[in-house]
Amino acid sequence: MKRSLLTAAALLALAPLAAQADDLVAKGQYLAKAADCVACHTAPGGQPFAGGRAFELPFGVLYSPNITPDAKTGVGSYSDDEFVRVLHDGVAPGGRHLYPAMPYASYSKMSRTDALAIKAYLMSLAPVVATAPEDRMKFPYNQRWTMVFWNAVNNPGKELKPDPSKPADWNRGAYLVEALGHCGECHTPRNVLQGLKDSKAFAGADIQGWHAYNLTSDKNAGLGDWSEAQLAQYLSTGHADGHGPASGPMAEAIENSLRFLTPEDIHAMVVYLKALPAQPDGPPAVPAKAAPPAPNVEGAHLFVQACAGCHLPDGAGRQSPWAALAGAHSTGDGAGTNLVQILAHGSQMQTAQGQVFMHSFTGGYTDAELAAIANYTIGQFGGRQGQVTPAQIKAARGADDHKETEPPPKS
């Protein structure tokens, strides 16, 4: 009896520690979603966090590593200091330097406490044995030791501290946008060393064939014309009334990360983004008010045939608000950068109402026909002259998957 009483007492003493551990794991899970770790560390069709996703860069191809707690192929053997060093300095155990495709220049702004909470969550996952393929980087970029010099110039290595002159929600938003969400990694252009160009912070940038739009308060190219409610709706659901749906990498960020954030954190991000100094860069976010562009009879016919069934002739969207085109940033871009990517590759996003998707048009239309559809869409809903060419469509969907730019003769 005495032994059982001691055991019970020991269990009672350990209960608060177990609760603290559970709380730490839950906190780490939330922070890992805010940091969107799963998106980069999951290969298409692969196990979550097991790595192997390919990143095609101007200098070669990188593959994300396994961050499950497998001791040999993952991060199971990492000490706290080693894990934090990866996130803050981009240096793995043994002194192996990471490339900045891992956004450690942003994660360096993360607190050590939050970094270790993420570690606690990752260590709670089931280990997966998975080794990423070897990176294929061109010389001299395959010399990892050169990252020492890159870090000296481009990684501040300083935790983001609250600004006492700003309100609490602004400071929380700054932390979510700058550190955890690492939004600048996509939405800020790069300098010649591929570091972030601070003078153009959040002014928009091209990344892997897509354009990450201007997030500053500029009224023409950025978010200055958005209300706080519209921006909150967009970040948490993937669409905003009057501004269209998210697509491509932004849809992926919402699916894996932003839709899981609390309303309070979404509001904090909105407060911070709306306060960003205006930068007039990038394609316009609002429809033109000038005279409409020249008629596009072929594009109009093809739009009715291929697109109006889901999007409706006026772009309002049938049944689902994610099908609305009117006001979408992609339709205001005369170059059609993201519109071409959507036509060539489609787009999809998991939402609270289920999966929404736009299928690609690789099989049914020629390059010239898709260019006509794109230019009609830009003219009809963006009020601008579309500049999309058949060659642009062909390049977007790849040499192995395209139609001739001219349709075959009619019999």
Helices and strands as residue ranges (DSSP letters): H 2-34, H 37-40, E 54-57, E 60-63, H 80-89, E 91-92, E 96-97, H 104-107, H 112-123, E 136-137, G 144-146, H 147-154, H 168-174, I 175-180, H 184-187, G 198-200, E 205-207, E 210-212, H 228-237, E 239-240, E 244-245, H 248-256, G 258-260, H 263-274, H 297-306, H 308-311, G 321-323, G 329-332, H 337-345, E 347-351, E 354-358, H 367-382, H 390-397
